[in-house]
Amino acid sequence: MKTIVLLVISNIFMTFAWYGHLKFKETALWKVILVSWGIAFFEYCFQVPANRIGHGKFNATELKTIQEVITLLVFLFFSVFYLKEELKWNYVVGFIFIILAVFFVFKKW
């Protein structure tokens, strides 16, 4: 559970580092790059321990799969509530297919 919590926190920082500047298009690009790097530092402060703690309970492929699902969920909330973008039906269908991918990664065959 600690791994999941750390990955969620990490992805919140990552999402703001990568996409938060989209609300500030009038700000010089070099400035938003520097701010994004600063935010990304904190993302790594959570991402690296999450993977270090989680590896062993999960293999690397499972960790990456968990991280991608968390990334999409965090981004979904970010895009709807921060960027005020519409959630479309085809996005939901795409996320359902990703959930199916998670099933195949974690299924013990």
C-alpha positions in Angstrom: 0.0 0.0 0.0 2.9 2.3 0.7 4.1 1.9 -2.9 0.7 2.9 -4.2 0.4 6.0 -2.0 3.9 7.1 -3.0 3.1 6.5 -6.7 -0.1 8.6 -6.4 1.8 11.5 -4.8 4.6 11.2 -7.4 2.1 11.3 -10.2 0.4 14.4 -8.9 3.7 16.2 -9.0 4.5 14.8 -12.4 1.2 15.8 -13.9 1.6 19.4 -12.7 5.2 19.5 -13.9 4.2 18.2 -17.4 0.8 19.9 -17.9 0.3 22.6 -15.2 1.9 25.3 -17.4 -0.8 24.9 -20.0 -2.9 27.5 -18.0 0.0 29.9 -18.2 0.7 30.2 -21.9 1.6 33.9 -21.6 4.6 33.0 -19.4 7.9 32.6 -21.2 8.7 29.0 -22.1 12.1 29.0 -20.3 10.4 30.0 -17.1 7.8 27.2 -17.2 10.6 24.8 -18.1 12.5 25.8 -14.9 9.4 25.6 -12.8 8.6 22.2 -14.3 12.0 20.9 -13.5 11.6 22.1 -9.9 8.3 20.3 -9.6 9.7 17.2 -11.2 12.4 17.0 -8.5 9.6 16.3 -6.0 8.1 13.8 -8.3 11.4 11.8 -8.2 11.5 12.1 -4.4 8.4 9.9 -4.3 8.8 7.9 -7.5 12.2 6.4 -6.7 11.3 5.2 -3.2 7.9 3.9 -4.5 9.7 1.7 -7.0 12.5 0.7 -4.5 9.9 -0.3 -1.8 7.5 -2.0 -4.3 10.1 -4.0 -6.2 10.0 -7.5 -4.7 6.3 -7.4 -3.9 5.8 -6.5 -7.5 8.0 -7.1 -10.4 9.2 -4.3 -12.7 6.4 -4.9 -15.2 3.7 -4.9 -12.6 5.2 -1.7 -11.0 5.1 0.1 -14.4 1.6 -1.1 -15.0 0.4 0.2 -11.6 2.2 3.5 -12.3 0.6 3.9 -15.7 -2.9 3.3 -14.3 -2.3 5.8 -11.5 -0.9 8.3 -14.1 -4.1 8.1 -16.2 -6.4 8.4 -13.2 -4.5 11.4 -11.8 -4.5 12.9 -15.3 -8.2 12.3 -15.7 -9.0 14.3 -12.6 -6.4 17.0 -13.5 -7.7 17.5 -17.0 -11.3 17.7 -15.8 -10.9 19.8 -12.6 -7.8 21.9 -13.3 -7.8 22.3 -17.0 -11.6 22.2 -17.3 -11.5 19.8 -20.2 -14.5 17.6 -21.1 -14.4 13.9 -20.3 -15.5 12.2 -23.5 -17.0 8.7 -23.9 -14.1 7.5 -26.1 -11.7 8.4 -23.3 -13.6 6.2 -20.9 -13.6 3.3 -23.4 -9.8 3.7 -23.8 -9.4 3.6 -20.0 -11.5 0.4 -19.9 -9.1 -1.2 -22.4 -6.2 -0.2 -20.2 -7.9 -1.8 -17.2 -8.1 -5.0 -19.4 -4.4 -4.7 -20.0 -3.9 -4.6 -16.2 -5.9 -7.8 -15.9 -3.6 -9.5 -18.4 -0.4 -8.3 -16.7 -1.5 -9.4 -13.2 -3.3 -12.6 -14.1 -1.2 -15.6 -12.9 -1.4 -17.9 -16.0 
